[in-house]
Amino acid sequence: MTDHTNPLQATLNQAVEQASQIILGKEHQIRLALACLLAHGHLLIEDLPGMGKTTLAHVLAQTLGLQFHRIQFTSDLLPADILGVSVYDRERNGFVFHPGPIFAQVILADEVNRATPKAQSALLEAMEEHQVTVEGETRKLPEPFFVIATQNPAHQVGTFPLPESQLDRFLMRIELGYPERQAERALLTGVDRRDLLARLAPLLAPQSIAVLQREVASIHIADALVDYVQALIAATRHPARFTFGLSPRAGIGLIRAAQAWALLHGRRQVVPEDVQAVFVAVAGHRLRPAGGNESGTAAAQSLLTSIAIP
């Protein structure tokens, strides 16, 4: 049964509604993005240019009241452009650290696969440890810390495919896709999305997000559902079908994401539908079907139909 008595729960629903007024017809993707943040994960959005990837990142940051920085990834981007650099200050007679754009609560790593692997790797420690090491000194990043990376399809010119180690740092990957006809009509004839974005009022604050992230860990998941998660993971480890299966980290992330999805819908315990709602987003970018005739996303969807629900 859904419980709407929690004031933060009600505010979450308002946040989804507000974001849906800007990103039309994509409520499921908005909820996945929110669940990813609440589960302490990072989000990868893969789609063609002009589909609303950047707008979604702006909307989430503004609606949630979080500090936002955008990093445009290009082929000449250097790690120092992301992390920051120390510059000699004559007045202080020493080096002064100038923090890079990574020091924000929501980071939009725009077109991340247009940068070289060296620049991409600068994100690794930040995403995993919520800290960066610059010139031998470790510096904490603000909390919450949420990376939203966008990438263009790999077949486009000038892209460097993200390695598996980088892909695995993203809890979820989503696609926005073309809008439905009615939503596209509203986009074509309505107010410019950038004007609407400027009017958005923050509905939450960093402290509220931290509370909700702690609540996610307290959402109950029954043993039978853990069995279901293990069955899904085990099905990805058959070498005849997959080059390699889901890692234990992916399994932990799947449970966290399902708990966050349950919280988003006002439930205090995970149900099978919560696992199913997030499974493709969590597993699709991690799976490599053997033979290469099927995408990871399609393989993840087919697994949901072949594994029995408890």
C-alpha positions as CSV (number, residue, x, y, z in Angstrom):
1,M,0.0,0.0,0.0
2,T,1.3,3.5,-0.9
3,D,1.9,5.8,2.0
4,H,1.7,9.5,1.2
5,T,1.9,10.7,4.9
6,N,5.7,11.3,4.7
7,P,6.2,15.0,3.9
8,L,9.4,14.3,2.0
9,Q,7.6,11.6,0.0
10,A,4.9,14.2,-1.0
11,T,7.7,16.6,-2.0
12,L,9.3,13.9,-4.1
13,N,6.1,13.4,-6.0
14,Q,5.9,17.2,-6.5
15,A,9.5,17.1,-7.8
16,V,8.5,14.4,-10.4
17,E,5.5,16.5,-11.4
18,Q,7.5,19.7,-11.8
19,A,10.2,17.9,-13.8
20,S,7.6,16.4,-16.0
21,Q,6.3,19.8,-17.0
22,I,9.7,20.5,-18.6
23,I,10.6,17.0,-19.9
24,L,7.3,16.1,-21.4
25,G,6.2,12.5,-21.6
26,K,9.2,11.0,-19.8
27,E,8.0,10.5,-16.2
28,H,9.5,7.0,-16.1
29,Q,13.0,8.3,-17.0
30,I,12.7,11.1,-14.5
31,R,11.8,8.6,-11.8
32,L,14.7,6.4,-12.8
33,A,17.1,9.5,-12.5
34,L,15.7,10.3,-9.1
35,A,16.0,6.7,-7.9
36,C,19.6,6.7,-9.1
37,L,20.4,9.8,-7.0
38,L,18.6,8.4,-3.9
39,A,20.5,5.1,-4.3
40,H,23.9,7.0,-4.2
41,G,24.5,6.1,-7.8
42,H,25.5,8.0,-11.0
43,L,23.5,8.2,-14.2
44,L,24.5,7.7,-17.8
45,I,22.1,9.1,-20.5
46,E,22.8,7.8,-24.0
47,D,20.9,9.3,-26.9
48,L,21.1,11.4,-30.0
49,P,21.8,15.1,-29.7
50,G,18.8,17.4,-29.0
51,M,16.7,14.8,-27.1
52,G,16.7,16.7,-23.8
53,K,19.6,15.0,-22.0
54,T,21.2,18.3,-20.8
55,T,17.7,19.8,-19.9
56,L,17.0,16.8,-17.7
57,A,20.2,17.4,-15.7
58,H,19.4,21.1,-15.3
59,V,15.8,20.3,-14.2
60,L,16.9,17.8,-11.6
61,A,19.5,20.0,-10.1
62,Q,17.2,23.1,-9.9
63,T,14.2,21.1,-8.6
64,L,16.3,19.4,-5.9
65,G,18.0,22.6,-4.8
66,L,21.5,21.3,-5.6
67,Q,24.6,23.2,-6.9
68,F,25.1,22.4,-10.6
69,H,28.2,22.5,-12.8
70,R,28.4,21.5,-16.5
71,I,31.6,20.1,-18.0
72,Q,31.7,19.9,-21.8
73,F,33.9,17.0,-22.7
74,T,36.0,17.5,-25.8
75,S,38.9,15.8,-27.4
76,D,41.4,18.3,-25.9
77,L,40.0,18.3,-22.3
78,L,42.6,17.7,-19.7
79,P,42.2,16.1,-16.2
80,A,43.2,19.5,-14.6
81,D,40.3,21.1,-16.5
82,I,38.0,18.8,-14.5
83,L,39.7,18.5,-11.1
84,G,41.4,21.9,-10.7
85,V,45.0,23.1,-10.5
86,S,47.3,24.9,-8.1
87,V,48.6,28.3,-9.2
88,Y,51.5,30.2,-7.6
89,D,50.3,33.3,-5.7
90,R,53.0,35.9,-5.2
91,E,51.1,37.7,-2.4
92,R,50.9,34.5,-0.4
93,N,54.3,33.2,-1.6
94,G,52.9,29.8,-2.3
95,F,50.6,27.7,-4.4
96,V,46.8,28.2,-4.1
97,F,44.4,25.5,-5.3
98,H,41.8,26.6,-7.7
99,P,39.0,23.9,-7.7
100,G,37.7,22.7,-11.0
101,P,34.1,22.2,-12.0
102,I,34.0,18.7,-10.4
103,F,33.4,20.5,-7.0
104,A,29.6,20.7,-7.2
105,Q,26.7,18.5,-6.1
106,V,25.3,17.7,-9.5
107,I,27.9,17.4,-12.3
108,L,26.8,17.2,-15.9
109,A,29.6,15.5,-17.9
110,D,28.3,16.4,-21.3
111,E,29.2,14.2,-24.2
112,V,31.6,12.2,-22.0
113,N,32.6,9.9,-24.8
114,R,34.0,12.8,-26.9
115,A,36.9,13.1,-24.5
116,T,40.1,11.0,-24.5
117,P,40.3,8.0,-22.0
118,K,42.8,10.0,-19.9
119,A,40.2,12.8,-19.4
120,Q,37.4,10.2,-18.8
121,S,39.5,8.5,-16.1
122,A,39.7,11.8,-14.1
123,L,36.0,11.1,-13.2
124,L,36.7,7.6,-11.8
125,E,38.0,8.5,-8.3
126,A,35.5,11.3,-7.9
127,M,32.5,9.0,-8.8
128,E,33.7,6.1,-6.6
129,E,35.2,7.8,-3.6
130,H,33.5,11.2,-3.6
131,Q,36.9,12.8,-3.4
132,V,39.7,13.7,-5.7
133,T,43.5,13.7,-5.3
134,V,45.2,16.7,-6.9
135,E,49.0,17.1,-6.6
136,G,49.2,14.6,-3.8
137,E,46.4,16.1,-1.7
138,T,43.0,14.5,-1.2
139,R,40.0,16.8,-1.3
140,K,36.5,15.9,-0.4
141,L,33.6,16.6,-2.8
142,P,30.3,18.2,-1.7
143,E,27.5,15.9,-0.7
144,P,25.3,14.7,-2.2
145,F,27.5,14.1,-5.2
146,F,25.7,13.0,-8.4
147,V,27.3,12.7,-11.8
148,I,25.0,12.7,-14.8
149,A,27.0,11.9,-17.9
150,T,25.6,12.1,-21.4
151,Q,27.0,10.3,-24.4
152,N,26.2,10.2,-28.1
153,P,25.7,6.8,-29.7
154,A,29.1,5.1,-30.3
155,H,28.6,5.0,-34.1
156,Q,28.8,8.8,-34.2
157,V,32.1,10.4,-35.4
158,G,34.6,11.5,-32.8
159,T,33.6,9.3,-29.9
160,F,35.8,7.2,-27.6
161,P,33.8,4.3,-26.2
162,L,33.7,4.2,-22.4
163,P,35.6,1.2,-21.0
164,E,33.8,-1.4,-18.9
165,S,35.5,-0.1,-15.7
166,Q,34.0,3.4,-16.4
167,L,30.6,2.0,-17.4
168,D,30.4,0.0,-14.2
169,R,30.7,3.3,-12.2
170,F,27.3,4.3,-13.5
171,L,24.5,2.7,-11.5
172,M,22.0,3.3,-14.3
173,R,21.9,4.0,-18.0
174,I,18.8,5.5,-19.6
175,E,17.6,6.7,-23.0
176,L,15.1,9.4,-23.5
177,G,14.1,8.6,-27.0
178,Y,11.8,10.6,-29.3
179,P,8.8,12.2,-27.6
180,E,5.3,10.9,-28.3
181,R,3.3,12.9,-30.8
182,Q,1.2,14.9,-28.2
183,A,4.3,15.7,-26.2
184,E,6.2,16.8,-29.3
185,R,3.3,19.0,-30.3
186,A,3.5,20.8,-26.9
187,L,7.2,21.2,-27.4
188,L,6.8,22.7,-30.8
189,T,4.1,25.2,-29.9
190,G,4.7,25.9,-26.2
191,V,7.0,28.1,-24.2
192,D,10.7,27.6,-24.7
193,R,12.0,25.0,-22.2
194,R,14.9,27.3,-21.2
195,D,12.4,30.0,-20.1
196,L,10.4,27.4,-18.1
197,L,13.6,26.1,-16.6
198,A,14.5,29.6,-15.3
199,R,11.2,29.8,-13.4
200,L,11.6,26.5,-11.6
201,A,11.6,26.7,-7.8
202,P,13.7,24.3,-5.7
203,L,11.4,21.9,-3.8
204,L,14.1,20.1,-1.8
205,A,17.5,20.9,-0.3
206,P,20.8,19.0,0.1
207,Q,19.9,18.0,3.7
208,S,16.6,16.6,2.5
209,I,18.3,14.5,-0.1
210,A,20.7,13.1,2.5
211,V,17.7,12.1,4.7
212,L,16.1,10.4,1.7
213,Q,19.3,8.6,0.8
214,R,19.5,7.2,4.4
215,E,15.9,6.1,4.2
216,V,16.6,4.1,1.0
217,A,18.9,1.8,3.0
218,S,16.1,1.1,5.5
219,I,13.6,-0.1,2.9
220,H,12.9,-3.7,3.6
221,I,13.7,-6.4,1.0
222,A,12.5,-9.9,1.8
223,D,14.7,-13.0,1.3
224,A,12.5,-14.2,-1.6
225,L,13.3,-11.0,-3.5
226,V,17.0,-11.4,-2.8
227,D,16.6,-14.8,-4.3
228,Y,15.0,-13.2,-7.3
229,V,17.8,-10.7,-7.7
230,Q,20.4,-13.6,-7.4
231,A,18.5,-15.6,-10.1
232,L,18.6,-12.6,-12.5
233,I,22.3,-12.1,-11.8
234,A,23.0,-15.9,-12.2
235,A,21.2,-15.8,-15.6
236,T,23.7,-13.3,-16.9
237,R,26.7,-15.5,-16.1
238,H,26.1,-18.2,-18.7
239,P,29.0,-18.0,-21.1
240,A,27.0,-19.4,-24.0
241,R,24.8,-16.2,-23.9
242,F,27.0,-13.5,-22.3
243,T,30.7,-12.6,-22.6
244,F,30.6,-11.8,-18.9
245,G,27.9,-11.4,-16.4
246,L,26.8,-8.9,-13.7
247,S,29.3,-8.3,-10.9
248,P,28.5,-8.4,-7.2
249,R,28.7,-4.5,-7.3
250,A,26.0,-4.6,-10.0
251,G,23.9,-6.8,-7.7
252,I,24.3,-4.5,-4.8
253,G,23.4,-1.6,-7.0
254,L,20.3,-3.4,-8.3
255,I,19.0,-3.9,-4.7
256,R,19.7,-0.2,-3.8
257,A,18.0,1.0,-7.0
258,A,14.9,-1.2,-6.2
259,Q,14.8,0.1,-2.7
260,A,14.9,3.7,-4.0
261,W,12.2,2.9,-6.5
262,A,10.0,1.6,-3.7
263,L,10.6,4.8,-1.7
264,L,9.7,6.9,-4.6
265,H,6.4,5.1,-4.7
266,G,5.8,5.4,-1.0
267,R,6.5,1.8,-0.1
268,R,8.5,0.7,2.9
269,Q,9.3,-2.7,1.4
270,V,10.5,-3.8,-2.0
271,V,8.1,-5.7,-4.3
272,P,9.0,-7.6,-7.5
273,E,7.8,-4.7,-9.7
274,D,10.4,-2.5,-8.1
275,V,13.2,-4.8,-9.2
276,Q,11.7,-5.1,-12.6
277,A,11.3,-1.4,-13.0
278,V,15.0,-0.7,-12.5
279,F,16.6,-3.9,-13.8
280,V,17.1,-2.8,-17.5
281,A,18.5,0.6,-16.5
282,V,21.0,-1.1,-14.0
283,A,22.0,-4.1,-16.1
284,G,21.7,-3.1,-19.8
285,H,25.0,-1.2,-20.1
286,R,26.9,-3.9,-18.1
287,L,25.9,-6.9,-20.3
288,R,27.8,-8.0,-23.3
289,P,25.7,-10.7,-25.1
290,A,27.8,-13.3,-26.8
291,G,27.8,-13.1,-30.6
292,G,27.0,-9.4,-30.7
293,N,23.6,-9.8,-32.4
294,E,21.7,-8.4,-29.4
295,S,22.1,-5.3,-27.3
296,G,22.7,-5.4,-23.6
297,T,19.4,-3.6,-23.1
298,A,17.4,-6.1,-25.2
299,A,19.1,-9.0,-23.4
300,A,18.2,-7.5,-20.0
301,Q,14.6,-7.1,-21.1
302,S,14.4,-10.7,-22.2
303,L,15.8,-11.9,-18.9
304,L,12.9,-10.3,-17.1
305,T,10.4,-12.5,-19.1
306,S,12.4,-15.7,-18.6
307,I,13.1,-15.6,-14.8
308,A,10.2,-16.5,-12.6
309,I,8.9,-13.9,-10.2
310,P,8.7,-15.1,-6.6
